[in-house]
């Protein structure tokens, strides 16, 4: 089915060279320099038109990529890629600002260690995945349990991320982590074919919700074409995670997903299943923050009122939005308290259609973005 590559975050000694460059080592034995960065600010700008909201996290000193096995996507339909992707983030230390020396001295003996591991989705992940998806369609009453079942049943394409230190983490007879059901689940990513699952209640209700939220008739015509007439060529791309997941991990999630999709077009046992992963379009549903002072079409623009028209809650959504064929926003019924600095913004839904052919360019831009953080 698939081989999952691993990533390990390790710490460098404080006595490194003055230029303090890092090495990004891949399984393919290629090295990419990575500059040491200060702790990211809560608000980061990726383009001149939008900014992204991030949780301030400790820095990574070095990112080291390794793989426990090499597998080829060109294997036959009976081959099975068994190794799991392991992502480990070790020793996240604080910055060396002189004005924080006293605080750092107090924290010098403290070490934060968080280990992440990638697993194929399975039935034991039901409650963790459902928790991550509680607000996926706002407050809409739909067959969420059935939707989670679809995600967990499709093991060839899809990944869940768990903490490796949870009590339920055990080793199987081969010494591999089995991702016990007590592990805390941090993220889930998948792509579901609208045509393949069109008879499932959850997909019917999801499509009904999206069509109901689209108010512009011309856009609704295009939406129906993608979700109905071209359903067999359209994949629902979904990535849900906790806000403080490191973006190095997010990059590997997307890389793994699109690798799995490529492998599935060759490794699945039947032509029907192989064809179900030959996507031509991806459909995304996400949420953004939109400036309440953003002028309507034809209104006079007052720059002071909307310097930041949009804040992307997930940074990759800005790249998707930029590369989308078309998109639309829609109102949300759930009201959430915003921090004082975001009081001029409201959360809205964003639906996008992205051509599958632009995904390599998306991954390039996401990698550049992650390396700049």
Residue pairs with C-beta under 8 A, 6 or more apart in sequence:
1 79
1 80
1 81
1 155
1 156
1 263
1 264
1 267
2 71
2 81
2 156
2 157
2 259
2 260
2 263
2 264
2 267
3 67
3 69
3 70
3 71
3 81
3 82
3 83
4 81
4 83
4 84
4 85
4 86
4 118
4 159
4 256
5 27
5 65
5 67
5 85
5 252
5 255
5 256
6 65
6 66
6 67
6 68
6 84
6 85
6 86
6 87
6 88
6 118
7 63
7 64
7 65
7 66
7 85
7 86
7 87
7 88
7 248
7 249
7 252
8 64
8 65
8 66
8 86
8 87
8 88
8 90
9 60
9 62
9 63
9 64
9 87
9 88
9 89
9 90
9 91
9 248
10 61
10 62
10 64
10 90
10 91
11 61
11 62
11 90
11 91
11 93
12 22
12 61
12 62
20 35
20 36
21 33
21 34
21 35
21 36
22 33
22 34
22 35
22 36
22 61
22 62
22 63
23 31
23 32
23 33
23 34
23 62
23 64
24 31
24 32
24 33
24 34
24 63
24 64
24 65
25 31
25 64
25 65
25 66
26 32
26 65
27 65
27 66
27 67
27 70
32 371
34 62
34 63
34 371
36 59
36 61
37 59
37 373
38 59
38 95
39 56
39 57
39 58
39 59
39 94
39 95
40 54
40 56
40 57
40 59
40 373
41 54
41 56
42 53
42 54
42 55
42 56
43 51
43 52
43 53
43 54
44 51
44 52
44 54
44 315
44 373
45 51
45 52
46 52
46 312
46 315
46 318
46 319
46 369
47 318
47 322
49 309
49 310
50 308
50 309
50 310
50 311
50 312
50 318
51 308
51 311
51 312
52 311
52 312
52 313
52 314
52 315
52 318
53 289
53 311
53 312
53 313
53 342
54 315
55 243
55 244
57 92
57 244
57 246
58 92
58 93
58 94
58 112
59 92
59 93
59 95
60 89
60 92
60 246
60 248
61 91
61 93
63 248
67 83
68 83
68 86
69 83
71 81
71 83
73 259
73 262
73 263
73 266
73 267
74 266
75 81
75 266
75 267
76 267
77 266
77 267
77 268
77 269
78 269
79 267
81 263
81 267
83 176
84 117
84 118
84 119
84 120
84 176
84 177
84 179
85 117
85 118
85 159
85 252
85 256
86 116
86 117
86 118
86 164
86 177
87 116
87 117
87 118
87 161
87 249
87 252
88 115
88 116
88 117
88 164
89 113
89 114
89 115
89 116
89 246
89 248
89 249
90 113
90 114
90 115
91 111
91 112
91 113
92 112
92 113
92 114
93 111
93 112
94 100
94 104
94 107
96 104
113 165
114 163
114 165
115 163
115 164
115 165
116 161
116 162
116 163
116 164
116 186
116 249
117 161
117 162
117 163
117 164
117 177
117 179
118 159
118 160
118 161
118 252
118 253
118 256
119 125
119 159
119 160
119 161
119 162
119 177
119 179
120 155
120 158
120 159
120 160
121 129
121 151
121 152
121 154
121 155
121 158
121 159
121 160
121 188
121 190
122 152
122 155
122 179
123 152
124 179
124 180
124 181
125 152
125 160
125 179
125 181
125 185
125 188
126 148
126 149
126 152
128 160
128 162
128 183
128 184
128 185
128 188
129 148
129 151
129 152
129 160
129 185
129 188
130 144
130 145
130 148
131 185
132 185
132 187
132 188
132 240
132 241
132 242
133 144
133 147
133 148
133 188
133 240
134 144
135 334
136 144
136 238
136 240
136 285
137 144
137 206
137 209
137 285
138 332
138 333
138 334
138 349
139 333
139 334
140 205
140 209
142 202
142 205
142 206
142 209
143 201
143 202
143 205
144 202
146 200
146 201
146 202
147 202
147 203
147 206
150 192
150 197
150 200
150 202
150 203
151 158
151 188
151 190
151 192
151 238
154 190
154 192
156 260
156 263
156 264
156 267
156 268
157 190
157 191
157 257
157 260
157 261
157 264
157 277
158 188
158 189
158 190
158 191
158 257
158 260
159 188
159 189
159 190
159 253
159 256
159 257
159 260
160 179
160 185
160 187
160 188
161 185
161 186
161 187
161 188
161 241
161 245
161 249
161 253
162 169
162 179
162 183
162 184
162 185
162 186
163 169
163 183
163 184
163 186
164 177
164 183
166 180
166 182
166 183
166 184
167 180
167 182
167 183
168 179
168 180
168 181
168 182
168 183
169 177
169 178
169 179
169 180
169 182
169 183
170 177
170 178
170 180
171 177
171 178
172 178
186 241
186 242
186 245
187 239
187 240
187 241
187 242
187 245
187 249
187 250
187 253
188 238
188 239
188 240
188 241
189 238
189 239
189 240
189 253
189 254
189 256
189 257
190 238
190 257
191 235
191 236
191 237
191 238
191 257
191 261
191 277
191 279
191 282
192 203
192 235
192 236
192 238
193 231
193 232
193 234
193 235
193 236
193 276
193 277
193 279
194 203
194 207
194 227
194 231
194 232
194 234
194 235
194 236
194 283
195 231
195 232
195 233
195 234
195 276
196 232
196 276
197 203
198 204
198 231
203 236
206 236
207 227
207 228
210 223
210 227
210 285
210 351
211 220
211 223
211 224
211 227
213 330
213 331
213 349
213 351
214 220
214 223
214 328
214 330
214 351
215 328
215 330
216 328
219 326
219 328
222 326
222 353
223 328
223 351
223 353
226 234
226 281
226 283
226 353
227 234
227 283
230 280
230 281
232 275
232 276
233 278
233 279
233 280
233 281
234 279
234 280
234 281
234 282
234 283
235 261
235 277
235 279
235 281
235 282
235 283
235 356
236 282
236 283
236 284
236 285
237 282
237 283
237 284
237 354
238 284
238 285
239 250
239 253
239 254
239 257
239 314
239 316
241 250
241 253
243 313
247 315
247 369
247 370
247 373
248 370
250 316
250 366
250 370
251 363
251 366
251 367
251 370
254 316
254 362
254 363
254 366
255 363
258 359
258 363
261 277
261 279
264 273
264 274
264 277
265 274
265 275
265 277
265 278
266 274
267 274
268 274
268 276
268 277
279 356
280 355
280 356
281 325
281 353
281 354
281 355
281 356
282 353
282 354
282 355
282 356
282 359
283 351
283 352
283 353
284 317
284 320
284 350
284 351
284 352
284 353
284 354
285 349
285 350
285 351
286 313
286 314
286 317
286 320
286 349
286 350
286 352
287 313
287 332
287 347
287 348
287 349
287 350
288 310
288 311
288 312
288 313
288 317
288 329
288 347
288 348
288 350
289 310
289 311
289 312
289 313
289 338
289 342
289 345
289 346
289 347
289 348
290 309
290 310
290 329
290 345
290 346
290 347
290 348
291 305
291 306
291 308
291 309
291 310
291 344
291 345
292 344
292 345
292 346
293 302
293 305
293 306
293 344
294 305
294 306
294 309
295 301
295 302
295 305
295 306
311 342
311 345
312 318
312 321
315 369
316 362
316 366
316 369
317 350
319 362
319 365
319 366
319 369
320 352
320 354
320 362
321 327
321 350
321 352
323 354
323 358
323 361
323 362
323 365
324 352
324 353
324 354
325 353
325 354
325 355
326 352
326 353
327 350
327 351
327 352
327 353
328 350
328 351
329 348
329 349
329 350
329 351
330 348
330 349
330 350
330 351
331 348
331 349
332 347
332 348
332 349
334 347
336 347
338 345
338 346
338 347
354 362
